[in-house]
């Protein structure tokens, strides 16, 4: 379209793309030419890297996580500075061998005036998340790749960098877009906390349970209430009443700031009301100076401690599955009898939620104490457990003791636990203290049995993985209601979601629902939208009839069919990626 020189018909391409094409033409770029392969010199690159050294400490973990989330899609994940210069990149082996990977390299410059329409340059120009697919690029040589890029903002509203994910496979870009935006939010919030270490950081959200998530608004203020910075979520939550002009806390919220700050620094969670009468829950961020000083004075680290008292929460815990319900029944009965119980299960099956439910049934008004056995064995000392045993200990009058990662209790850590349990001997014998543990299910072990953990004989109950539960629909709808009451799942969408393989079980399901909420507006989520966002995960690929009877041939056949799907049905590209002939690919596509 561009090469022909014809005018762009309205609606033929997305408005941001058409606007970018016009900008590129006005800057004198010709789509028939080859773009300049602009890159910094070694010295210029060294200076650029030094300028972003601190920020990149937050960026690199997110790049690695992002690359693992979209792995297998022929991808590149990159970070660029506010000048459009790529400073870091992670690629898979397939993308690394492509022509595009030779262009998107560390030191390369991707501003619109140099490279034409591309996701990095477009996000830099529009200050918004941008997606450019295939032939939407201004120069035809970039037409074989699809890209998503989003800006990273500092607390003063300036762009400090950009995240980009590029792939030769277009079909997963909606999924990738949501992941890139989440990664950018994580970086922004960590950068915000780092930049405002000397101010009070107030985090707020309309829903109290969201205060522990990355979707909170963050406002940094000094002791007088003067606003020193806000994150991007704050402008979204407080839009519509002169947010940009606010100079002090009182310009945004009602109430006496000194009274509010005094309660926040005491560790309280408050309800705030802004001037248009919208309500928010708020508390002080853990990294705020006063809370940090108090923790240091107690000798306690700001990171979660090895042993701590956990507040039991009446949470929505779906137990419409017979196996899961039986786990709770057996665990509660055993805990009331004084029998230690280990709750086993794969990652994300709900072990922590079940221990909380057992505690509320067996010891509802007594304390809930949690000990991380893995960290105890790695860094704990006898003084870590001292406050919980003995006549004056937190468990002296009863309660529930939870041993997380129980099988990690070995050596000195195990001896410390045995000393603690000896000190609780009378309370254990009287049934005043319930001992629960969490652990993974060892291969081959199924069903209740007595196992040794932390020096105790424990009754083991095994939580089933999500794929084996009969209450998947209710779990998914419950999680979605907590994420966004304005979204609903159709029956076919629930079926499509249930077909996805989830090693992380309920934790992975929550992640998938977060991506869907971020990708689509409020309303009913359809099965077509699920398969659009998670195309490679929703249907299980089987081997052809000719290969299905031989294990080795079956595995090779499935590999070819998976690659064929990833290449969007392109036989030639599939053959090139696998290093086989096109006839071989065709042979395995026959049913």
C-alpha positions as CSV (number, residue, x, y, z in Angstrom):
1,X,0.0,0.0,0.0
2,X,2.7,2.5,1.0
3,X,5.0,1.5,-1.9
4,X,2.3,2.3,-4.4
5,X,2.2,5.9,-3.3
6,X,-1.6,5.9,-3.0
7,X,-3.4,7.8,-0.3
8,X,-4.4,5.7,2.8
9,X,-8.1,4.9,2.8
10,X,-9.8,5.7,6.1
11,X,-10.2,2.6,8.2
12,X,-7.9,0.4,6.1
13,X,-5.3,0.4,8.9
14,X,-5.6,1.4,12.6
15,X,-5.6,5.1,13.2
16,X,-2.2,5.2,15.1
17,X,-0.6,3.3,12.2
18,X,-2.0,5.7,9.6
19,X,-0.9,8.7,11.6
20,X,2.6,7.3,12.0
21,X,2.9,6.6,8.2
22,X,2.0,10.3,7.6
23,X,4.6,11.4,10.1
24,X,7.2,9.3,8.4
25,X,6.4,10.7,5.0
26,X,6.5,14.3,6.3
27,X,10.0,13.5,7.7
28,X,11.1,12.6,4.2
29,X,11.2,8.8,4.6
30,X,10.5,6.7,1.4
31,X,8.9,3.2,2.0
32,X,10.6,2.0,-1.2
33,X,14.1,2.6,0.3
34,X,15.9,0.6,2.9
35,X,16.0,2.3,6.4
36,X,19.3,3.5,7.9
37,X,20.8,0.8,10.2
38,X,21.5,3.4,12.9
39,X,23.5,2.3,15.9
40,X,25.6,3.9,18.7
41,X,29.3,3.7,18.8
42,X,30.9,1.6,21.5
43,X,31.7,4.7,23.6
44,X,28.2,6.1,23.1
45,X,26.6,2.8,24.1
46,X,28.8,2.6,27.2
47,X,27.6,6.0,28.3
48,X,23.9,5.1,27.6
49,X,24.3,1.9,29.6
50,X,25.8,3.8,32.5
51,X,23.0,6.3,32.6
52,X,20.4,3.4,33.0
53,X,22.5,1.2,35.2
54,X,20.2,1.4,38.2
55,X,16.9,1.1,36.2
56,X,18.3,-1.9,34.4
57,X,18.6,-3.8,37.7
58,X,14.8,-3.7,37.7
59,X,14.4,-4.3,34.0
60,X,16.5,-7.5,33.6
61,X,14.4,-9.7,35.9
62,X,11.3,-8.6,34.1
63,X,12.9,-9.3,30.7
64,X,13.8,-12.8,31.9
65,X,10.3,-13.5,33.2
66,X,8.7,-12.1,30.1
67,X,10.9,-14.3,27.9
68,X,9.9,-17.4,29.9
69,X,6.2,-16.5,29.6
70,X,6.3,-16.1,25.8
71,X,8.9,-18.8,25.2
72,X,8.4,-21.0,22.2
73,X,7.0,-18.3,20.0
74,X,10.1,-17.3,18.1
75,X,10.6,-14.1,20.1
76,X,12.8,-11.2,21.1
77,X,12.3,-9.2,24.4
78,X,14.2,-5.9,24.5
79,X,14.6,-2.8,26.7
80,X,15.3,0.6,25.1
81,X,16.0,4.0,26.6
82,X,13.9,7.2,26.1
83,X,15.9,7.9,22.9
84,X,14.9,4.6,21.3
85,X,18.3,2.9,21.8
86,X,18.1,-0.8,22.6
87,X,20.2,-1.4,25.7
88,X,19.3,-5.1,26.5
89,X,17.7,-8.0,24.6
90,X,16.9,-11.6,25.1
91,X,16.1,-13.8,22.1
92,X,15.3,-17.5,21.5
93,X,17.5,-19.5,19.1
94,X,15.1,-19.3,16.2
95,X,14.7,-15.6,16.3
96,X,18.4,-15.1,16.9
97,X,19.0,-16.7,13.4
98,X,16.6,-14.3,11.7
99,X,17.4,-11.2,9.7
100,X,15.3,-9.1,12.2
101,X,17.6,-10.1,15.1
102,X,20.5,-8.7,13.3
103,X,18.7,-5.3,13.1
104,X,17.2,-5.3,16.7
105,X,20.6,-5.5,18.5
106,X,22.0,-3.8,21.5
107,X,23.0,-0.3,20.5
108,X,20.6,0.0,17.6
109,X,18.3,3.0,17.4
110,X,14.6,2.6,16.6
111,X,13.1,6.1,16.6
112,X,10.4,6.8,13.9
113,X,12.5,9.4,12.0
114,X,15.1,6.7,11.4
115,X,13.4,3.3,11.2
116,X,9.9,4.4,10.1
117,X,6.8,3.0,11.8
118,X,7.7,0.4,14.4
119,X,6.4,-0.5,17.8
120,X,9.3,1.1,19.8
121,X,9.2,4.3,17.8
122,X,5.4,4.5,17.9
123,X,5.2,4.0,21.7
124,X,7.9,6.7,22.1
125,X,5.8,9.1,19.9
126,X,2.4,8.4,21.4
127,X,3.4,7.6,25.0
128,X,1.1,4.6,24.8
129,X,1.4,0.8,24.4
130,X,1.7,0.2,20.7
131,X,1.4,-2.9,18.5
132,X,2.7,-3.0,14.9
133,X,2.1,-6.2,13.0
134,X,3.7,-7.4,9.7
135,X,3.0,-5.0,6.9
136,X,1.9,-2.2,9.2
137,X,5.7,-1.3,9.4
138,X,6.6,1.6,7.2
139,X,9.5,-0.2,5.6
140,X,8.8,-3.5,3.8
141,X,11.9,-5.2,5.1
142,X,10.4,-5.2,8.6
143,X,7.2,-6.8,7.4
144,X,8.0,-10.3,8.6
145,X,7.8,-9.4,12.3
146,X,5.1,-8.3,14.7
147,X,6.0,-6.1,17.7
148,X,4.5,-4.8,20.9
149,X,6.1,-2.0,22.9
150,X,5.1,0.0,26.0
151,X,6.7,3.0,27.7
152,X,8.0,3.0,31.2
153,X,7.3,6.2,33.1
154,X,9.0,7.8,36.0
155,X,7.1,9.5,38.8
156,X,7.4,12.9,37.1
157,X,5.6,11.6,34.0
158,X,8.6,11.4,31.8
159,X,9.5,8.3,29.8
160,X,12.6,6.6,31.1
161,X,12.6,3.5,28.9
162,X,10.5,1.1,26.8
163,X,9.8,-2.6,26.8
164,X,9.4,-4.4,23.5
165,X,8.5,-8.0,22.5
166,X,8.8,-9.0,18.9
167,X,8.0,-12.2,17.1
168,X,7.7,-13.6,13.6
169,X,4.5,-15.2,14.8
170,X,1.6,-12.8,14.8
171,X,-1.2,-14.9,16.5
172,X,-0.1,-14.5,20.1
173,X,0.4,-10.7,20.1
174,X,-2.7,-9.9,22.2
175,X,-1.4,-12.2,24.9
176,X,2.0,-10.7,24.6
177,X,0.7,-7.2,24.8
178,X,-0.9,-7.8,28.2
179,X,2.3,-9.4,29.5
180,X,4.4,-6.5,28.3
181,X,2.1,-4.0,30.0
182,X,2.2,-6.0,33.3
183,X,6.0,-6.2,33.2
184,X,6.3,-2.4,32.6
185,X,4.0,-1.7,35.6
186,X,6.2,-3.9,37.8
187,X,9.3,-1.9,36.7
188,X,7.6,1.4,37.2
189,X,6.5,0.6,40.7
190,X,9.9,-0.7,41.7
191,X,11.6,2.4,40.2
192,X,9.1,4.6,42.0
193,X,9.9,3.1,45.4
194,X,13.7,3.5,44.6
195,X,13.3,7.1,43.6
196,X,11.3,8.1,46.7
197,X,13.1,6.4,49.6
198,X,13.1,9.6,51.7
199,X,9.3,10.3,51.3
200,X,6.2,8.7,52.6
201,X,4.8,6.4,49.9
202,X,1.0,5.9,50.2
203,X,-0.5,3.1,48.2
204,X,-4.3,3.1,47.5
205,X,-7.0,1.3,45.5
206,X,-10.8,1.2,45.5
207,X,-10.6,-2.5,46.7
208,X,-8.7,-3.4,49.8
209,X,-7.5,-6.8,48.5
210,X,-5.8,-5.0,45.6
211,X,-3.4,-3.2,48.0
212,X,-1.0,-6.1,47.7
213,X,-1.0,-6.1,43.9
214,X,0.9,-4.0,41.3
215,X,-2.3,-2.3,40.3
216,X,-2.2,0.1,43.2
217,X,-1.8,3.9,42.9
218,X,1.3,5.2,44.5
219,X,1.7,8.8,45.8
220,X,5.0,10.0,47.4
221,X,4.6,12.9,49.9
222,X,6.8,14.7,52.4
223,X,5.9,15.3,56.0
224,X,3.9,18.4,55.1
225,X,1.8,16.6,52.5
226,X,3.5,18.1,49.4
227,X,3.3,15.6,46.5
228,X,6.8,14.5,45.3
229,X,5.7,12.0,42.7
230,X,2.9,9.7,41.5
231,X,2.8,6.5,39.5
232,X,0.8,5.9,36.3
233,X,-1.9,4.0,38.1
234,X,-2.6,7.0,40.3
235,X,-3.5,9.1,37.3
236,X,-5.8,6.4,36.1
237,X,-7.6,5.9,39.5
238,X,-7.9,9.7,40.2
239,X,-8.6,11.0,36.7
240,X,-11.3,13.5,36.1
241,X,-10.9,16.2,38.8
242,X,-7.8,18.2,38.2
243,X,-5.3,15.5,39.1
244,X,-2.5,17.0,37.0
245,X,-2.8,20.3,39.0
246,X,-2.7,18.7,42.4
247,X,0.3,19.9,44.5
248,X,-0.5,18.5,47.9
249,X,-2.2,15.5,49.4
250,X,-5.1,17.8,50.4
251,X,-5.7,18.7,46.8
252,X,-6.7,15.1,46.2
253,X,-8.2,13.7,49.4
254,X,-10.5,15.0,52.1
255,X,-9.3,15.0,55.8
256,X,-6.5,16.3,58.0
257,X,-3.3,15.1,56.5
258,X,-1.4,15.0,59.8
259,X,-4.1,12.8,61.3
260,X,-4.1,10.5,58.3
261,X,-0.3,10.3,58.2
262,X,-0.2,9.4,61.9
263,X,-2.6,6.5,61.4
264,X,-0.8,5.3,58.3
265,X,2.6,5.3,60.0
266,X,1.0,3.3,62.9
267,X,0.4,0.6,60.3
268,X,-3.3,1.1,59.8
269,X,-5.3,0.6,56.6
270,X,-7.6,3.6,56.1
271,X,-10.5,4.6,53.9
272,X,-9.8,7.8,52.0
273,X,-12.4,10.0,50.2
274,X,-11.4,12.2,47.3
275,X,-13.2,15.5,46.5
276,X,-15.7,13.8,44.1
277,X,-16.6,11.4,46.9
278,X,-15.0,8.3,45.5
279,X,-13.6,6.0,48.2
280,X,-10.2,4.3,48.4
281,X,-8.4,2.0,50.8
282,X,-4.9,3.2,51.6
283,X,-1.9,2.2,53.6
284,X,1.7,3.1,53.8
285,X,4.1,1.2,51.5
286,X,6.4,-1.1,53.4
287,X,9.5,0.8,52.1
288,X,8.4,4.1,53.5
289,X,11.0,5.5,56.0
290,X,9.0,5.4,59.2
291,X,7.9,1.8,58.8
292,X,11.4,0.8,57.7
293,X,12.9,2.5,60.8
294,X,10.4,0.7,63.1
295,X,11.3,-2.6,61.6
296,X,15.0,-2.0,62.0
297,X,14.5,-0.9,65.6
298,X,12.9,-4.3,66.3
299,X,15.7,-6.1,64.5
300,X,13.3,-7.5,62.0
301,X,14.0,-7.4,58.2
302,X,11.6,-5.7,55.8
303,X,11.5,-8.9,53.8
304,X,9.0,-11.6,55.0
305,X,10.6,-13.1,58.1
306,X,11.5,-16.8,58.6
307,X,8.7,-17.1,61.3
308,X,5.8,-14.8,61.7
309,X,2.2,-14.4,62.9
310,X,-0.2,-14.5,60.0
311,X,-3.7,-12.9,60.1
312,X,-6.3,-15.5,59.2
313,X,-8.5,-14.2,56.4
314,X,-12.1,-15.3,55.6
315,X,-11.4,-15.9,51.9
316,X,-13.4,-17.4,49.1
317,X,-12.2,-21.0,49.0
318,X,-14.0,-23.1,46.5
319,X,-14.4,-26.7,47.6
320,X,-17.1,-28.2,45.3
321,X,-14.7,-31.0,44.3
322,X,-15.1,-34.2,46.3
323,X,-11.3,-34.9,46.6
324,X,-10.5,-31.3,47.8
325,X,-13.5,-31.3,50.2
326,X,-12.3,-34.6,51.6
327,X,-8.8,-33.1,52.2
328,X,-10.4,-30.4,54.3
329,X,-12.6,-32.8,56.2
330,X,-9.7,-35.2,57.1
331,X,-7.3,-32.3,58.0
332,X,-9.8,-30.5,60.3
333,X,-10.7,-33.7,62.1
334,X,-7.1,-34.7,62.6
335,X,-6.1,-31.2,63.7
336,X,-8.8,-31.2,66.4
337,X,-7.5,-34.5,67.7
338,X,-4.0,-33.1,68.0
339,X,-2.7,-35.2,65.0
340,X,-0.1,-33.2,62.9
341,X,-1.1,-33.0,59.3
342,X,0.9,-32.3,56.1
343,X,-1.0,-30.9,53.2
344,X,0.7,-31.9,50.0
345,X,0.2,-30.7,46.4
346,X,1.7,-29.4,43.3
347,X,2.6,-25.7,43.1
348,X,-0.5,-23.5,43.0
349,X,-3.0,-26.1,44.2
350,X,-4.1,-24.0,47.2
351,X,-2.1,-25.5,50.1
352,X,-1.8,-22.2,52.0
353,X,-5.5,-21.4,51.6
354,X,-6.3,-24.9,52.9
355,X,-4.1,-24.5,56.0
356,X,-5.9,-21.2,56.7
357,X,-9.3,-22.9,56.4
358,X,-8.2,-25.8,58.7
359,X,-7.0,-23.2,61.3
360,X,-10.3,-21.3,61.2
361,X,-12.2,-24.6,61.8
362,X,-9.8,-26.1,64.5
363,X,-8.4,-23.0,66.3
364,X,-10.6,-20.0,65.2
365,X,-9.7,-17.5,68.0
366,X,-6.1,-18.5,68.5
367,X,-2.9,-17.3,66.7
368,X,-1.7,-18.7,63.4
369,X,2.1,-18.9,63.4
370,X,4.0,-19.7,60.1
371,X,7.6,-21.0,59.8
372,X,9.3,-21.3,56.4
373,X,11.4,-24.4,56.9
374,X,13.5,-23.7,53.8
375,X,14.6,-20.3,55.0
376,X,15.0,-21.5,58.6
377,X,17.6,-24.0,57.5
378,X,19.3,-21.4,55.3
379,X,19.4,-18.3,57.5
380,X,17.6,-18.8,60.8
381,X,19.0,-19.1,64.3
382,X,17.5,-20.3,67.6
383,X,16.4,-16.8,68.5
384,X,14.1,-16.8,65.4
385,X,11.8,-19.4,67.0
386,X,12.2,-18.4,70.7
387,X,9.2,-16.0,70.8
388,X,6.8,-18.9,69.9
389,X,7.5,-21.5,72.6
390,X,7.8,-21.5,76.4
391,X,5.4,-20.2,79.1
392,X,5.3,-16.7,77.6
393,X,5.4,-17.8,73.9
394,X,2.8,-16.8,71.4
395,X,1.6,-20.5,71.3
396,X,1.6,-21.0,75.0
397,X,-2.2,-20.8,75.2
398,X,-2.8,-22.7,71.9
399,X,-3.0,-21.9,68.2
400,X,-1.9,-23.3,64.9
401,X,1.7,-23.8,63.8
402,X,2.2,-24.1,60.1
403,X,5.5,-25.5,58.7
404,X,5.9,-24.4,55.1
405,X,8.1,-26.5,52.8
406,X,8.3,-29.1,55.6
407,X,10.6,-31.5,53.8
408,X,13.3,-28.8,53.7
409,X,13.7,-29.2,57.5
410,X,17.1,-30.7,57.9
411,X,20.3,-30.4,59.9
412,X,20.4,-27.5,62.3
413,X,17.0,-26.2,61.2
414,X,15.4,-29.5,62.0
415,X,17.0,-29.5,65.4
416,X,15.6,-26.0,66.1
417,X,12.1,-27.2,65.1
418,X,12.4,-30.2,67.4
419,X,13.4,-27.9,70.3
420,X,10.3,-25.7,69.6
421,X,8.0,-28.7,69.4
422,X,9.4,-30.1,72.7
423,X,8.6,-26.8,74.3
424,X,5.0,-27.1,73.0
425,X,4.7,-30.7,74.2
426,X,2.0,-30.2,76.8
427,X,-0.1,-27.9,74.5
428,X,0.3,-30.5,71.7
429,X,-0.8,-33.3,74.0
430,X,-3.8,-31.3,75.2
431,X,-4.9,-30.5,71.6
432,X,-4.4,-26.8,72.2
433,X,-1.9,-26.5,69.4
434,X,-2.5,-27.8,65.9
435,X,0.5,-28.5,63.7
436,X,0.1,-28.3,60.0
437,X,2.7,-28.5,57.2
438,X,2.7,-27.9,53.5
439,X,4.8,-29.8,51.0
440,X,4.9,-31.1,47.4
441,X,3.7,-34.5,46.6
442,X,6.6,-36.9,46.1
443,X,6.3,-38.9,42.8
444,X,4.3,-42.1,43.3
445,X,2.7,-41.1,46.7
446,X,-1.1,-40.8,46.6
447,X,-3.7,-40.6,49.3
448,X,-3.6,-40.2,53.1
449,X,-0.7,-41.9,54.9
450,X,1.6,-41.3,57.7
451,X,4.9,-39.6,56.7
452,X,7.8,-38.1,58.7
453,X,8.2,-34.4,58.5
454,X,10.1,-32.1,60.9
455,X,10.6,-34.9,63.4
456,X,6.9,-35.7,63.6
457,X,4.7,-38.4,62.3
458,X,2.2,-36.6,60.1
459,X,-1.0,-37.6,58.4
460,X,-0.7,-36.6,54.7
461,X,-3.6,-35.3,52.7
462,X,-3.0,-34.6,49.0
463,X,-4.7,-31.7,47.2
464,X,-5.6,-32.7,43.6
465,X,-4.1,-30.7,40.7
466,X,-6.5,-28.3,39.0
467,X,-6.8,-30.5,35.9
468,X,-8.4,-33.3,38.1
469,X,-10.9,-31.0,39.9
470,X,-14.6,-31.1,39.1
471,X,-15.2,-27.5,40.3
472,X,-12.9,-25.8,37.7
473,X,-15.8,-23.6,36.4
474,X,-16.6,-22.2,39.9
475,X,-12.9,-21.6,40.7
476,X,-12.4,-19.7,37.4
477,X,-15.6,-17.6,37.9
478,X,-14.6,-16.8,41.5
479,X,-11.2,-15.6,40.6
480,X,-12.5,-13.5,37.7
481,X,-15.1,-11.9,40.0
482,X,-12.3,-10.8,42.3
483,X,-10.2,-9.5,39.4
484,X,-13.1,-7.7,37.6
485,X,-16.8,-8.0,38.4
486,X,-17.5,-6.4,35.1
487,X,-16.2,-9.5,33.2
488,X,-17.9,-12.8,32.8
489,X,-17.0,-16.1,31.2
490,X,-19.2,-17.9,28.7
491,X,-19.6,-21.6,29.0
492,X,-17.5,-22.3,25.9
493,X,-14.8,-19.9,27.2
494,X,-14.7,-21.9,30.4
495,X,-14.2,-25.1,28.3
496,X,-11.4,-23.5,26.3
497,X,-9.7,-22.3,29.5
498,X,-10.0,-25.8,31.1
499,X,-8.2,-27.3,28.1
500,X,-5.0,-25.3,28.8
501,X,-2.1,-27.1,30.4
502,X,-1.2,-25.4,33.7
503,X,1.8,-26.6,35.6
504,X,1.2,-23.8,38.2
505,X,-2.5,-24.9,38.6
506,X,-4.7,-22.1,40.3
507,X,-1.8,-19.6,40.2
508,X,-1.5,-20.1,36.4
509,X,-5.3,-19.8,36.0
510,X,-5.2,-16.5,37.9
511,X,-2.5,-15.3,35.5
512,X,-4.5,-16.3,32.4
513,X,-7.6,-14.5,33.7
514,X,-5.5,-11.4,34.4
515,X,-4.3,-11.4,30.8
516,X,-7.9,-11.8,29.5
517,X,-9.2,-8.9,31.7
518,X,-6.3,-6.7,30.5
519,X,-6.8,-7.7,26.9
520,X,-10.6,-7.2,26.5
521,X,-13.2,-4.6,27.6
522,X,-15.9,-5.4,30.2
523,X,-18.5,-7.9,29.2
524,X,-18.7,-11.6,28.4
525,X,-15.4,-13.3,27.5
526,X,-16.0,-15.7,24.6
527,X,-14.1,-18.9,23.7
528,X,-12.8,-17.2,20.5
529,X,-11.1,-14.6,22.6
530,X,-9.5,-17.3,24.8
531,X,-8.2,-19.2,21.8
532,X,-7.0,-15.9,20.2
533,X,-5.0,-14.9,23.3
534,X,-3.8,-18.5,24.1
535,X,-3.8,-20.1,20.6
536,X,-0.9,-22.6,21.2
537,X,-2.2,-23.8,24.6
538,X,-5.9,-24.4,24.1
539,X,-6.0,-27.6,22.1
540,X,-3.8,-30.6,22.6
541,X,-1.9,-31.6,19.5
542,X,-1.9,-35.3,18.6
543,X,0.2,-37.3,16.2
544,X,-1.1,-38.5,12.8
545,X,-2.6,-42.0,12.5
546,X,0.6,-43.3,10.8
547,X,2.9,-42.2,13.7
548,X,0.6,-42.7,16.7
549,X,1.5,-46.3,17.3
550,X,5.3,-45.8,17.7
551,X,6.4,-43.6,20.6
552,X,9.5,-42.1,18.9
553,X,7.6,-41.4,15.7
554,X,4.7,-40.0,17.7
555,X,6.9,-37.5,19.5
556,X,8.6,-36.3,16.3
557,X,5.2,-36.0,14.6
558,X,3.8,-33.9,17.4
559,X,6.9,-31.7,17.3
560,X,6.4,-31.1,13.6
561,X,2.6,-30.3,14.0
562,X,3.4,-27.9,16.9
563,X,5.9,-26.1,14.8
564,X,3.4,-25.9,11.9
565,X,0.9,-24.3,14.2
566,X,3.5,-21.8,15.5
567,X,4.4,-20.9,12.0
568,X,0.7,-20.1,11.3
569,X,0.3,-22.9,8.7
570,X,3.3,-22.0,6.6
571,X,4.7,-25.3,5.4
572,X,7.9,-23.7,3.9
573,X,8.7,-21.8,7.1
574,X,8.0,-24.9,9.2
575,X,10.4,-27.0,7.1
576,X,13.1,-24.3,7.3
577,X,12.8,-24.0,11.1
578,X,13.0,-27.8,11.6
579,X,15.6,-28.4,8.9
580,X,13.5,-30.9,7.1
581,X,11.9,-31.1,3.6
582,X,8.4,-29.7,2.9
583,X,7.4,-33.3,1.8
584,X,8.2,-34.4,5.4
585,X,6.0,-31.7,6.9
586,X,3.2,-32.6,4.5
587,X,3.4,-36.2,5.4
588,X,2.8,-35.5,9.1
589,X,-0.1,-33.2,8.4
590,X,-2.3,-36.0,7.0
591,X,-4.8,-37.5,9.4
